[in-house]
Amino acid sequence: MRLLIIGILVYLLYRAWKSWQHPSVPHSQNDSSENAGQIDDIMVKDPFCNVYFPRSKGIHMQIGDRDVYFCSAKCRDGFLETHSGQGNT
Ligand SMILES: [Zn+2]
């Protein structure tokens, strides 16, 4: 049972060391309540469902020389499907 105790000790030391390395990282950021001062997220429009969403949350695709963002993989697939049958002129 000594190995187990050593394991726990190592684990506790590791945790202490980690919390010491990163003392106070603000962890409450996924609240949708007023994040003033953080507007580096650009809203883009999904060309398939016409919904606006933050660009970092979207799925990026390059179509030709155009950057397109989709709100979900489903929209991306749908968009590609509707545009695949038309050739590439
Ligand atoms: Zn969409």
PDB file of the backbone (N, CA, C, O) and the ligand in Angstrom, with CONECT records:
HET     ZN  A 101       1
ATOM      1  N   MET A   1       0.827  -1.221   0.000  1.00  0.00           N
ATOM      2  CA  MET A   1       0.000   0.000   0.000  1.00  0.00           C
ATOM      3  C   MET A   1       0.856   1.263   0.000  1.00  0.00           C
ATOM      4  O   MET A   1       0.335   2.377  -0.061  1.00  0.00           O
ATOM      5  N   ARG A   2       2.163   1.083   0.069  1.00  0.00           N
ATOM      6  CA  ARG A   2       3.017   2.265   0.137  1.00  0.00           C
ATOM      7  C   ARG A   2       3.019   2.996  -1.212  1.00  0.00           C
ATOM      8  O   ARG A   2       3.062   4.224  -1.281  1.00  0.00           O
ATOM      9  N   LEU A   3       2.971   2.206  -2.257  1.00  0.00           N
ATOM     10  CA  LEU A   3       2.965   2.803  -3.596  1.00  0.00           C
ATOM     11  C   LEU A   3       1.767   3.724  -3.768  1.00  0.00           C
ATOM     12  O   LEU A   3       1.876   4.796  -4.362  1.00  0.00           O
ATOM     13  N   LEU A   4       0.624   3.298  -3.243  1.00  0.00           N
ATOM     14  CA  LEU A   4      -0.587   4.105  -3.374  1.00  0.00           C
ATOM     15  C   LEU A   4      -0.414   5.443  -2.669  1.00  0.00           C
ATOM     16  O   LEU A   4      -0.791   6.495  -3.184  1.00  0.00           O
ATOM     17  N   ILE A   5       0.170   5.372  -1.472  1.00  0.00           N
ATOM     18  CA  ILE A   5       0.385   6.613  -0.703  1.00  0.00           C
ATOM     19  C   ILE A   5       1.330   7.541  -1.461  1.00  0.00           C
ATOM     20  O   ILE A   5       1.105   8.749  -1.536  1.00  0.00           O
ATOM     21  N   ILE A   6       2.379   6.964  -2.016  1.00  0.00           N
ATOM     22  CA  ILE A   6       3.325   7.773  -2.789  1.00  0.00           C
ATOM     23  C   ILE A   6       2.621   8.383  -3.993  1.00  0.00           C
ATOM     24  O   ILE A   6       2.841   9.541  -4.350  1.00  0.00           O
ATOM     25  N   GLY A   7       1.770   7.572  -4.603  1.00  0.00           N
ATOM     26  CA  GLY A   7       1.023   8.072  -5.749  1.00  0.00           C
ATOM     27  C   GLY A   7       0.157   9.258  -5.386  1.00  0.00           C
ATOM     28  O   GLY A   7       0.127  10.258  -6.103  1.00  0.00           O
ATOM     29  N   ILE A   8      -0.542   9.147  -4.282  1.00  0.00           N
ATOM     30  CA  ILE A   8      -1.406  10.242  -3.833  1.00  0.00           C
ATOM     31  C   ILE A   8      -0.575  11.483  -3.519  1.00  0.00           C
ATOM     32  O   ILE A   8      -0.952  12.605  -3.859  1.00  0.00           O
ATOM     33  N   LEU A   9       0.556  11.259  -2.866  1.00  0.00           N
ATOM     34  CA  LEU A   9       1.429  12.382  -2.535  1.00  0.00           C
ATOM     35  C   LEU A   9       1.906  13.093  -3.798  1.00  0.00           C
ATOM     36  O   LEU A   9       1.894  14.320  -3.887  1.00  0.00           O
ATOM     37  N   VAL A  10       2.327  12.286  -4.774  1.00  0.00           N
ATOM     38  CA  VAL A  10       2.800  12.870  -6.032  1.00  0.00           C
ATOM     39  C   VAL A  10       1.675  13.651  -6.694  1.00  0.00           C
ATOM     40  O   VAL A  10       1.886  14.734  -7.239  1.00  0.00           O
ATOM     41  N   TYR A  11       0.484  13.082  -6.637  1.00  0.00           N
ATOM     42  CA  TYR A  11      -0.662  13.735  -7.256  1.00  0.00           C
ATOM     43  C   TYR A  11      -0.959  15.074  -6.583  1.00  0.00           C
ATOM     44  O   TYR A  11      -1.205  16.081  -7.246  1.00  0.00           O
ATOM     45  N   LEU A  12      -0.929  15.058  -5.246  1.00  0.00           N
ATOM     46  CA  LEU A  12      -1.193  16.290  -4.496  1.00  0.00           C
ATOM     47  C   LEU A  12      -0.118  17.332  -4.792  1.00  0.00           C
ATOM     48  O   LEU A  12      -0.416  18.513  -4.968  1.00  0.00           O
ATOM     49  N   LEU A  13       1.131  16.882  -4.843  1.00  0.00           N
ATOM     50  CA  LEU A  13       2.229  17.794  -5.144  1.00  0.00           C
ATOM     51  C   LEU A  13       2.049  18.379  -6.539  1.00  0.00           C
ATOM     52  O   LEU A  13       2.268  19.570  -6.762  1.00  0.00           O
ATOM     53  N   TYR A  14       1.649  17.527  -7.467  1.00  0.00           N
ATOM     54  CA  TYR A  14       1.458  17.962  -8.844  1.00  0.00           C
ATOM     55  C   TYR A  14       0.368  19.021  -8.916  1.00  0.00           C
ATOM     56  O   TYR A  14       0.498  20.027  -9.615  1.00  0.00           O
ATOM     57  N   ARG A  15      -0.717  18.772  -8.175  1.00  0.00           N
ATOM     58  CA  ARG A  15      -1.821  19.743  -8.168  1.00  0.00           C
ATOM     59  C   ARG A  15      -1.390  21.057  -7.541  1.00  0.00           C
ATOM     60  O   ARG A  15      -1.711  22.133  -8.048  1.00  0.00           O
ATOM     61  N   ALA A  16      -0.665  20.966  -6.439  1.00  0.00           N
ATOM     62  CA  ALA A  16      -0.181  22.174  -5.773  1.00  0.00           C
ATOM     63  C   ALA A  16       0.743  22.944  -6.695  1.00  0.00           C
ATOM     64  O   ALA A  16       0.694  24.172  -6.764  1.00  0.00           O
ATOM     65  N   TRP A  17       1.582  22.212  -7.398  1.00  0.00           N
ATOM     66  CA  TRP A  17       2.535  22.841  -8.307  1.00  0.00           C
ATOM     67  C   TRP A  17       1.785  23.517  -9.454  1.00  0.00           C
ATOM     68  O   TRP A  17       2.140  24.618  -9.874  1.00  0.00           O
ATOM     69  N   LYS A  18       0.762  22.860  -9.948  1.00  0.00           N
ATOM     70  CA  LYS A  18      -0.006  23.428 -11.053  1.00  0.00           C
ATOM     71  C   LYS A  18      -0.725  24.707 -10.630  1.00  0.00           C
ATOM     72  O   LYS A  18      -0.724  25.705 -11.351  1.00  0.00           O
ATOM     73  N   SER A  19      -1.342  24.658  -9.443  1.00  0.00           N
ATOM     74  CA  SER A  19      -2.068  25.844  -8.993  1.00  0.00           C
ATOM     75  C   SER A  19      -1.086  26.969  -8.639  1.00  0.00           C
ATOM     76  O   SER A  19      -1.434  28.150  -8.634  1.00  0.00           O
ATOM     77  N   TRP A  20       0.144  26.558  -8.348  1.00  0.00           N
ATOM     78  CA  TRP A  20       1.154  27.570  -8.066  1.00  0.00           C
ATOM     79  C   TRP A  20       1.635  28.201  -9.367  1.00  0.00           C
ATOM     80  O   TRP A  20       1.946  29.391  -9.417  1.00  0.00           O
ATOM     81  N   GLN A  21       1.690  27.390 -10.410  1.00  0.00           N
ATOM     82  CA  GLN A  21       2.107  27.894 -11.711  1.00  0.00           C
ATOM     83  C   GLN A  21       1.081  28.882 -12.280  1.00  0.00           C
ATOM     84  O   GLN A  21       1.437  29.905 -12.866  1.00  0.00           O
ATOM     85  N   HIS A  22      -0.177  28.555 -12.095  1.00  0.00           N
ATOM     86  CA  HIS A  22      -1.245  29.436 -12.585  1.00  0.00           C
ATOM     87  C   HIS A  22      -2.102  29.872 -11.400  1.00  0.00           C
ATOM     88  O   HIS A  22      -3.135  29.262 -11.122  1.00  0.00           O
ATOM     89  N   PRO A  23      -1.682  30.909 -10.712  1.00  0.00           N
ATOM     90  CA  PRO A  23      -2.290  31.264  -9.424  1.00  0.00           C
ATOM     91  C   PRO A  23      -3.782  31.576  -9.519  1.00  0.00           C
ATOM     92  O   PRO A  23      -4.594  30.947  -8.841  1.00  0.00           O
ATOM     93  N   SER A  24      -4.138  32.532 -10.348  1.00  0.00           N
ATOM     94  CA  SER A  24      -5.546  32.904 -10.354  1.00  0.00           C
ATOM     95  C   SER A  24      -6.014  33.192 -11.775  1.00  0.00           C
ATOM     96  O   SER A  24      -6.132  34.343 -12.194  1.00  0.00           O
ATOM     97  N   VAL A  25      -6.271  32.138 -12.481  1.00  0.00           N
ATOM     98  CA  VAL A  25      -6.785  32.296 -13.835  1.00  0.00           C
ATOM     99  C   VAL A  25      -8.290  32.502 -13.750  1.00  0.00           C
ATOM    100  O   VAL A  25      -9.006  31.665 -13.202  1.00  0.00           O
ATOM    101  N   PRO A  26      -8.763  33.608 -14.289  1.00  0.00           N
ATOM    102  CA  PRO A  26     -10.222  33.830 -14.260  1.00  0.00           C
ATOM    103  C   PRO A  26     -10.938  32.744 -15.051  1.00  0.00           C
ATOM    104  O   PRO A  26     -10.679  32.539 -16.237  1.00  0.00           O
ATOM    105  N   HIS A  27     -11.816  32.076 -14.386  1.00  0.00           N
ATOM    106  CA  HIS A  27     -12.400  30.879 -15.006  1.00  0.00           C
ATOM    107  C   HIS A  27     -13.855  31.060 -15.363  1.00  0.00           C
ATOM    108  O   HIS A  27     -14.466  30.167 -15.949  1.00  0.00           O
ATOM    109  N   SER A  28     -14.422  32.208 -15.018  1.00  0.00           N
ATOM    110  CA  SER A  28     -15.839  32.399 -15.295  1.00  0.00           C
ATOM    111  C   SER A  28     -16.011  33.251 -16.541  1.00  0.00           C
ATOM    112  O   SER A  28     -16.305  34.444 -16.465  1.00  0.00           O
ATOM    113  N   GLN A  29     -15.822  32.612 -17.690  1.00  0.00           N
ATOM    114  CA  GLN A  29     -15.904  33.387 -18.917  1.00  0.00           C
ATOM    115  C   GLN A  29     -17.019  32.885 -19.813  1.00  0.00           C
ATOM    116  O   GLN A  29     -17.374  33.546 -20.789  1.00  0.00           O
ATOM    117  N   ASN A  30     -17.567  31.744 -19.500  1.00  0.00           N
ATOM    118  CA  ASN A  30     -18.616  31.227 -20.355  1.00  0.00           C
ATOM    119  C   ASN A  30     -20.008  31.681 -19.902  1.00  0.00           C
ATOM    120  O   ASN A  30     -21.022  31.106 -20.298  1.00  0.00           O
ATOM    121  N   ASP A  31     -20.034  32.700 -19.083  1.00  0.00           N
ATOM    122  CA  ASP A  31     -21.303  33.325 -18.738  1.00  0.00           C
ATOM    123  C   ASP A  31     -21.676  34.303 -19.837  1.00  0.00           C
ATOM    124  O   ASP A  31     -20.831  35.056 -20.321  1.00  0.00           O
ATOM    125  N   SER A  32     -22.915  34.289 -20.221  1.00  0.00           N
ATOM    126  CA  SER A  32     -23.326  35.209 -21.275  1.00  0.00           C
ATOM    127  C   SER A  32     -23.782  36.533 -20.698  1.00  0.00           C
ATOM    128  O   SER A  32     -24.519  37.275 -21.347  1.00  0.00           O
ATOM    129  N   SER A  33     -23.352  36.835 -19.489  1.00  0.00           N
ATOM    130  CA  SER A  33     -23.742  38.085 -18.858  1.00  0.00           C
ATOM    131  C   SER A  33     -22.679  39.143 -19.070  1.00  0.00           C
ATOM    132  O   SER A  33     -21.596  39.074 -18.488  1.00  0.00           O
ATOM    133  N   GLU A  34     -22.988  40.114 -19.897  1.00  0.00           N
ATOM    134  CA  GLU A  34     -22.144  41.288 -20.086  1.00  0.00           C
ATOM    135  C   GLU A  34     -20.658  41.025 -20.070  1.00  0.00           C
ATOM    136  O   GLU A  34     -20.027  41.198 -19.028  1.00  0.00           O
ATOM    137  N   ASN A  35     -20.070  40.614 -21.177  1.00  0.00           N
ATOM    138  CA  ASN A  35     -18.618  40.719 -21.162  1.00  0.00           C
ATOM    139  C   ASN A  35     -18.199  41.976 -21.883  1.00  0.00           C
ATOM    140  O   ASN A  35     -17.815  41.948 -23.052  1.00  0.00           O
ATOM    141  N   ALA A  36     -18.279  43.071 -21.169  1.00  0.00           N
ATOM    142  CA  ALA A  36     -17.820  44.341 -21.720  1.00  0.00           C
ATOM    143  C   ALA A  36     -16.308  44.320 -21.819  1.00  0.00           C
ATOM    144  O   ALA A  36     -15.622  43.711 -20.998  1.00  0.00           O
ATOM    145  N   GLY A  37     -15.807  44.990 -22.828  1.00  0.00           N
ATOM    146  CA  GLY A  37     -14.366  45.052 -22.981  1.00  0.00           C
ATOM    147  C   GLY A  37     -13.795  43.878 -23.736  1.00  0.00           C
ATOM    148  O   GLY A  37     -12.578  43.737 -23.851  1.00  0.00           O
ATOM    149  N   GLN A  38     -14.652  43.049 -24.243  1.00  0.00           N
ATOM    150  CA  GLN A  38     -14.155  41.927 -25.031  1.00  0.00           C
ATOM    151  C   GLN A  38     -14.964  41.809 -26.308  1.00  0.00           C
ATOM    152  O   GLN A  38     -15.865  40.979 -26.429  1.00  0.00           O
ATOM    153  N   ILE A  39     -14.615  42.665 -27.252  1.00  0.00           N
ATOM    154  CA  ILE A  39     -15.386  42.690 -28.490  1.00  0.00           C
ATOM    155  C   ILE A  39     -14.496  42.317 -29.665  1.00  0.00           C
ATOM    156  O   ILE A  39     -14.658  42.838 -30.769  1.00  0.00           O
ATOM    157  N   ASP A  40     -13.569  41.423 -29.424  1.00  0.00           N
ATOM    158  CA  ASP A  40     -12.699  41.037 -30.526  1.00  0.00           C
ATOM    159  C   ASP A  40     -13.283  39.879 -31.326  1.00  0.00           C
ATOM    160  O   ASP A  40     -12.609  39.271 -32.158  1.00  0.00           O
ATOM    161  N   ASP A  41     -14.537  39.592 -31.057  1.00  0.00           N
ATOM    162  CA  ASP A  41     -15.197  38.529 -31.799  1.00  0.00           C
ATOM    163  C   ASP A  41     -16.133  39.162 -32.825  1.00  0.00           C
ATOM    164  O   ASP A  41     -17.090  39.852 -32.474  1.00  0.00           O
ATOM    165  N   ILE A  42     -15.841  38.919 -34.076  1.00  0.00           N
ATOM    166  CA  ILE A  42     -16.619  39.543 -35.134  1.00  0.00           C
ATOM    167  C   ILE A  42     -17.824  38.669 -35.459  1.00  0.00           C
ATOM    168  O   ILE A  42     -17.723  37.446 -35.552  1.00  0.00           O
ATOM    169  N   MET A  43     -18.966  39.331 -35.629  1.00  0.00           N
ATOM    170  CA  MET A  43     -20.152  38.593 -36.022  1.00  0.00           C
ATOM    171  C   MET A  43     -20.155  38.398 -37.532  1.00  0.00           C
ATOM    172  O   MET A  43     -19.932  39.337 -38.296  1.00  0.00           O
ATOM    173  N   VAL A  44     -20.409  37.178 -37.943  1.00  0.00           N
ATOM    174  CA  VAL A  44     -20.493  36.893 -39.367  1.00  0.00           C
ATOM    175  C   VAL A  44     -21.823  36.218 -39.667  1.00  0.00           C
ATOM    176  O   VAL A  44     -22.506  35.727 -38.768  1.00  0.00           O
ATOM    177  N   LYS A  45     -22.173  36.204 -40.936  1.00  0.00           N
ATOM    178  CA  LYS A  45     -23.462  35.645 -41.326  1.00  0.00           C
ATOM    179  C   LYS A  45     -23.267  34.312 -42.021  1.00  0.00           C
ATOM    180  O   LYS A  45     -22.437  34.152 -42.916  1.00  0.00           O
ATOM    181  N   ASP A  46     -24.062  33.377 -41.572  1.00  0.00           N
ATOM    182  CA  ASP A  46     -24.075  32.079 -42.218  1.00  0.00           C
ATOM    183  C   ASP A  46     -24.817  32.214 -43.547  1.00  0.00           C
ATOM    184  O   ASP A  46     -25.996  32.568 -43.557  1.00  0.00           O
ATOM    185  N   PRO A  47     -24.144  31.935 -44.675  1.00  0.00           N
ATOM    186  CA  PRO A  47     -24.796  32.127 -45.975  1.00  0.00           C
ATOM    187  C   PRO A  47     -25.874  31.091 -46.244  1.00  0.00           C
ATOM    188  O   PRO A  47     -26.657  31.234 -47.183  1.00  0.00           O
ATOM    189  N   PHE A  48     -25.916  30.059 -45.433  1.00  0.00           N
ATOM    190  CA  PHE A  48     -26.899  29.003 -45.672  1.00  0.00           C
ATOM    191  C   PHE A  48     -28.189  29.251 -44.908  1.00  0.00           C
ATOM    192  O   PHE A  48     -29.274  29.192 -45.485  1.00  0.00           O
ATOM    193  N   CYS A  49     -28.077  29.530 -43.611  1.00  0.00           N
ATOM    194  CA  CYS A  49     -29.286  29.733 -42.811  1.00  0.00           C
ATOM    195  C   CYS A  49     -29.494  31.193 -42.427  1.00  0.00           C
ATOM    196  O   CYS A  49     -30.457  31.532 -41.740  1.00  0.00           O
ATOM    197  N   ASN A  50     -28.572  32.061 -42.880  1.00  0.00           N
ATOM    198  CA  ASN A  50     -28.699  33.510 -42.652  1.00  0.00           C
ATOM    199  C   ASN A  50     -28.749  33.898 -41.181  1.00  0.00           C
ATOM    200  O   ASN A  50     -29.439  34.843 -40.799  1.00  0.00           O
ATOM    201  N   VAL A  51     -28.026  33.173 -40.379  1.00  0.00           N
ATOM    202  CA  VAL A  51     -27.969  33.478 -38.953  1.00  0.00           C
ATOM    203  C   VAL A  51     -26.626  34.134 -38.647  1.00  0.00           C
ATOM    204  O   VAL A  51     -25.591  33.736 -39.180  1.00  0.00           O
ATOM    205  N   TYR A  52     -26.660  35.133 -37.791  1.00  0.00           N
ATOM    206  CA  TYR A  52     -25.416  35.775 -37.366  1.00  0.00           C
ATOM    207  C   TYR A  52     -24.861  35.062 -36.129  1.00  0.00           C
ATOM    208  O   TYR A  52     -25.601  34.666 -35.228  1.00  0.00           O
ATOM    209  N   PHE A  53     -23.552  34.917 -36.121  1.00  0.00           N
ATOM    210  CA  PHE A  53     -22.916  34.245 -34.982  1.00  0.00           C
ATOM    211  C   PHE A  53     -21.481  34.740 -34.884  1.00  0.00           C
ATOM    212  O   PHE A  53     -20.929  35.234 -35.867  1.00  0.00           O
ATOM    213  N   PRO A  54     -20.866  34.613 -33.702  1.00  0.00           N
ATOM    214  CA  PRO A  54     -19.470  35.024 -33.548  1.00  0.00           C
ATOM    215  C   PRO A  54     -18.547  34.157 -34.393  1.00  0.00           C
ATOM    216  O   PRO A  54     -18.679  32.933 -34.432  1.00  0.00           O
ATOM    217  N   ARG A  55     -17.621  34.811 -35.061  1.00  0.00           N
ATOM    218  CA  ARG A  55     -16.807  34.119 -36.048  1.00  0.00           C
ATOM    219  C   ARG A  55     -15.989  32.983 -35.447  1.00  0.00           C
ATOM    220  O   ARG A  55     -15.772  31.955 -36.089  1.00  0.00           O
ATOM    221  N   SER A  56     -15.538  33.175 -34.211  1.00  0.00           N
ATOM    222  CA  SER A  56     -14.700  32.153 -33.595  1.00  0.00           C
ATOM    223  C   SER A  56     -15.469  30.870 -33.325  1.00  0.00           C
ATOM    224  O   SER A  56     -14.882  29.801 -33.158  1.00  0.00           O
ATOM    225  N   LYS A  57     -16.815  30.993 -33.285  1.00  0.00           N
ATOM    226  CA  LYS A  57     -17.629  29.807 -33.009  1.00  0.00           C
ATOM    227  C   LYS A  57     -18.009  29.083 -34.293  1.00  0.00           C
ATOM    228  O   LYS A  57     -18.521  27.965 -34.256  1.00  0.00           O
ATOM    229  N   GLY A  58     -17.756  29.725 -35.422  1.00  0.00           N
ATOM    230  CA  GLY A  58     -18.213  29.174 -36.681  1.00  0.00           C
ATOM    231  C   GLY A  58     -17.216  28.217 -37.304  1.00  0.00           C
ATOM    232  O   GLY A  58     -16.115  28.004 -36.797  1.00  0.00           O
ATOM    233  N   ILE A  59     -17.640  27.651 -38.413  1.00  0.00           N
ATOM    234  CA  ILE A  59     -16.785  26.743 -39.167  1.00  0.00           C
ATOM    235  C   ILE A  59     -16.301  27.484 -40.405  1.00  0.00           C
ATOM    236  O   ILE A  59     -17.091  27.918 -41.243  1.00  0.00           O
ATOM    237  N   HIS A  60     -15.006  27.614 -40.495  1.00  0.00           N
ATOM    238  CA  HIS A  60     -14.431  28.383 -41.584  1.00  0.00           C
ATOM    239  C   HIS A  60     -14.240  27.517 -42.818  1.00  0.00           C
ATOM    240  O   HIS A  60     -13.847  26.353 -42.740  1.00  0.00           O
ATOM    241  N   MET A  61     -14.531  28.128 -43.958  1.00  0.00           N
ATOM    242  CA  MET A  61     -14.282  27.440 -45.228  1.00  0.00           C
ATOM    243  C   MET A  61     -13.833  28.463 -46.236  1.00  0.00           C
ATOM    244  O   MET A  61     -14.299  29.603 -46.239  1.00  0.00           O
ATOM    245  N   GLN A  62     -12.933  28.050 -47.085  1.00  0.00           N
ATOM    246  CA  GLN A  62     -12.522  28.931 -48.163  1.00  0.00           C
ATOM    247  C   GLN A  62     -13.124  28.410 -49.452  1.00  0.00           C
ATOM    248  O   GLN A  62     -12.842  27.293 -49.885  1.00  0.00           O
ATOM    249  N   ILE A  63     -13.955  29.236 -50.054  1.00  0.00           N
ATOM    250  CA  ILE A  63     -14.582  28.861 -51.312  1.00  0.00           C
ATOM    251  C   ILE A  63     -14.060  29.823 -52.364  1.00  0.00           C
ATOM    252  O   ILE A  63     -14.395  31.007 -52.365  1.00  0.00           O
ATOM    253  N   GLY A  64     -13.236  29.296 -53.261  1.00  0.00           N
ATOM    254  CA  GLY A  64     -12.569  30.168 -54.224  1.00  0.00           C
ATOM    255  C   GLY A  64     -11.615  31.078 -53.469  1.00  0.00           C
ATOM    256  O   GLY A  64     -10.721  30.603 -52.769  1.00  0.00           O
ATOM    257  N   ASP A  65     -11.799  32.374 -53.607  1.00  0.00           N
ATOM    258  CA  ASP A  65     -10.962  33.300 -52.845  1.00  0.00           C
ATOM    259  C   ASP A  65     -11.777  33.990 -51.761  1.00  0.00           C
ATOM    260  O   ASP A  65     -11.420  35.063 -51.273  1.00  0.00           O
ATOM    261  N   ARG A  66     -12.883  33.344 -51.399  1.00  0.00           N
ATOM    262  CA  ARG A  66     -13.799  33.920 -50.431  1.00  0.00           C
ATOM    263  C   ARG A  66     -13.724  33.155 -49.119  1.00  0.00           C
ATOM    264  O   ARG A  66     -13.652  31.927 -49.115  1.00  0.00           O
ATOM    265  N   ASP A  67     -13.740  33.870 -48.022  1.00  0.00           N
ATOM    266  CA  ASP A  67     -13.804  33.222 -46.713  1.00  0.00           C
ATOM    267  C   ASP A  67     -15.255  33.140 -46.283  1.00  0.00           C
ATOM    268  O   ASP A  67     -15.950  34.153 -46.192  1.00  0.00           O
ATOM    269  N   VAL A  68     -15.696  31.941 -46.025  1.00  0.00           N
ATOM    270  CA  VAL A  68     -17.090  31.747 -45.638  1.00  0.00           C
ATOM    271  C   VAL A  68     -17.129  31.074 -44.275  1.00  0.00           C
ATOM    272  O   VAL A  68     -16.333  30.182 -43.982  1.00  0.00           O
ATOM    273  N   TYR A  69     -18.057  31.511 -43.460  1.00  0.00           N
ATOM    274  CA  TYR A  69     -18.196  30.924 -42.124  1.00  0.00           C
ATOM    275  C   TYR A  69     -19.601  30.376 -41.952  1.00  0.00           C
ATOM    276  O   TYR A  69     -20.588  31.014 -42.321  1.00  0.00           O
ATOM    277  N   PHE A  70     -19.670  29.192 -41.389  1.00  0.00           N
ATOM    278  CA  PHE A  70     -20.962  28.566 -41.146  1.00  0.00           C
ATOM    279  C   PHE A  70     -21.163  28.370 -39.652  1.00  0.00           C
ATOM    280  O   PHE A  70     -20.210  28.178 -38.898  1.00  0.00           O
ATOM    281  N   CYS A  71     -22.427  28.424 -39.243  1.00  0.00           N
ATOM    282  CA  CYS A  71     -22.708  28.284 -37.817  1.00  0.00           C
ATOM    283  C   CYS A  71     -22.559  26.838 -37.369  1.00  0.00           C
ATOM    284  O   CYS A  71     -22.337  26.573 -36.188  1.00  0.00           O
ATOM    285  N   SER A  72     -22.678  25.912 -38.292  1.00  0.00           N
ATOM    286  CA  SER A  72     -22.536  24.505 -37.921  1.00  0.00           C
ATOM    287  C   SER A  72     -22.117  23.698 -39.141  1.00  0.00           C
ATOM    288  O   SER A  72     -22.212  24.153 -40.281  1.00  0.00           O
ATOM    289  N   ALA A  73     -21.655  22.496 -38.866  1.00  0.00           N
ATOM    290  CA  ALA A  73     -21.225  21.617 -39.956  1.00  0.00           C
ATOM    291  C   ALA A  73     -22.410  21.252 -40.841  1.00  0.00           C
ATOM    292  O   ALA A  73     -22.265  21.010 -42.040  1.00  0.00           O
ATOM    293  N   LYS A  74     -23.578  21.218 -40.225  1.00  0.00           N
ATOM    294  CA  LYS A  74     -24.783  20.886 -40.972  1.00  0.00           C
ATOM    295  C   LYS A  74     -25.048  21.931 -42.057  1.00  0.00           C
ATOM    296  O   LYS A  74     -25.376  21.601 -43.196  1.00  0.00           O
ATOM    297  N   CYS A  75     -24.897  23.199 -41.672  1.00  0.00           N
ATOM    298  CA  CYS A  75     -25.107  24.276 -42.629  1.00  0.00           C
ATOM    299  C   CYS A  75     -24.047  24.232 -43.720  1.00  0.00           C
ATOM    300  O   CYS A  75     -24.336  24.477 -44.891  1.00  0.00           O
ATOM    301  N   ARG A  76     -22.823  23.917 -43.326  1.00  0.00           N
ATOM    302  CA  ARG A  76     -21.748  23.838 -44.302  1.00  0.00           C
ATOM    303  C   ARG A  76     -22.054  22.751 -45.330  1.00  0.00           C
ATOM    304  O   ARG A  76     -21.908  22.954 -46.535  1.00  0.00           O
ATOM    305  N   ASP A  77     -22.479  21.602 -44.829  1.00  0.00           N
ATOM    306  CA  ASP A  77     -22.798  20.501 -45.735  1.00  0.00           C
ATOM    307  C   ASP A  77     -23.953  20.867 -46.651  1.00  0.00           C
ATOM    308  O   ASP A  77     -23.936  20.582 -47.849  1.00  0.00           O
ATOM    309  N   GLY A  78     -24.962  21.509 -46.058  1.00  0.00           N
ATOM    310  CA  GLY A  78     -26.110  21.912 -46.851  1.00  0.00           C
ATOM    311  C   GLY A  78     -25.721  22.907 -47.928  1.00  0.00           C
ATOM    312  O   GLY A  78     -26.188  22.839 -49.065  1.00  0.00           O
ATOM    313  N   PHE A  79     -24.856  23.830 -47.543  1.00  0.00           N
ATOM    314  CA  PHE A  79     -24.396  24.851 -48.494  1.00  0.00           C
ATOM    315  C   PHE A  79     -23.628  24.194 -49.630  1.00  0.00           C
ATOM    316  O   PHE A  79     -23.854  24.500 -50.801  1.00  0.00           O
ATOM    317  N   LEU A  80     -22.726  23.295 -49.282  1.00  0.00           N
ATOM    318  CA  LEU A  80     -21.932  22.627 -50.299  1.00  0.00           C
ATOM    319  C   LEU A  80     -22.815  21.801 -51.214  1.00  0.00           C
ATOM    320  O   LEU A  80     -22.573  21.712 -52.417  1.00  0.00           O
ATOM    321  N   GLU A  81     -23.840  21.197 -50.633  1.00  0.00           N
ATOM    322  CA  GLU A  81     -24.736  20.366 -51.416  1.00  0.00           C
ATOM    323  C   GLU A  81     -25.486  21.212 -52.442  1.00  0.00           C
ATOM    324  O   GLU A  81     -25.605  20.828 -53.606  1.00  0.00           O
ATOM    325  N   THR A  82     -25.985  22.351 -52.007  1.00  0.00           N
ATOM    326  CA  THR A  82     -26.749  23.193 -52.929  1.00  0.00           C
ATOM    327  C   THR A  82     -25.843  23.837 -53.968  1.00  0.00           C
ATOM    328  O   THR A  82     -26.313  24.293 -55.010  1.00  0.00           O
ATOM    329  N   HIS A  83     -24.546  23.876 -53.687  1.00  0.00           N
ATOM    330  CA  HIS A  83     -23.655  24.522 -54.639  1.00  0.00           C
ATOM    331  C   HIS A  83     -22.826  23.537 -55.443  1.00  0.00           C
ATOM    332  O   HIS A  83     -22.048  23.929 -56.313  1.00  0.00           O
ATOM    333  N   SER A  84     -22.995  22.262 -55.149  1.00  0.00           N
ATOM    334  CA  SER A  84     -22.127  21.298 -55.812  1.00  0.00           C
ATOM    335  C   SER A  84     -22.637  20.928 -57.196  1.00  0.00           C
ATOM    336  O   SER A  84     -21.852  20.564 -58.072  1.00  0.00           O
ATOM    337  N   GLY A  85     -23.934  21.018 -57.396  1.00  0.00           N
ATOM    338  CA  GLY A  85     -24.508  20.583 -58.655  1.00  0.00           C
ATOM    339  C   GLY A  85     -24.445  21.630 -59.769  1.00  0.00           C
ATOM    340  O   GLY A  85     -24.954  21.406 -60.867  1.00  0.00           O
ATOM    341  N   GLN A  86     -23.825  22.760 -59.485  1.00  0.00           N
ATOM    342  CA  GLN A  86     -23.886  23.858 -60.450  1.00  0.00           C
ATOM    343  C   GLN A  86     -22.589  24.076 -61.211  1.00  0.00           C
ATOM    344  O   GLN A  86     -22.423  25.088 -61.892  1.00  0.00           O
ATOM    345  N   GLY A  87     -21.683  23.139 -61.095  1.00  0.00           N
ATOM    346  CA  GLY A  87     -20.408  23.345 -61.768  1.00  0.00           C
ATOM    347  C   GLY A  87     -19.630  24.457 -61.100  1.00  0.00           C
ATOM    348  O   GLY A  87     -20.083  25.037 -60.113  1.00  0.00           O
ATOM    349  N   ASN A  88     -18.456  24.756 -61.638  1.00  0.00           N
ATOM    350  CA  ASN A  88     -17.664  25.811 -61.011  1.00  0.00           C
ATOM    351  C   ASN A  88     -17.282  26.898 -61.998  1.00  0.00           C
ATOM    352  O   ASN A  88     -16.115  27.062 -62.355  1.00  0.00           O
ATOM    353  N   THR A  89     -18.248  27.601 -62.409  1.00  0.00           N
ATOM    354  CA  THR A  89     -17.969  28.712 -63.325  1.00  0.00           C
ATOM    355  C   THR A  89     -17.722  29.981 -62.541  1.00  0.00           C
ATOM    356  O   THR A  89     -17.470  31.031 -63.131  1.00  0.00           O
TER     357      THR A  89
HETATM  358 ZN    ZN A 101     -26.297  27.947 -40.139  1.00  0.00          ZN2+
END
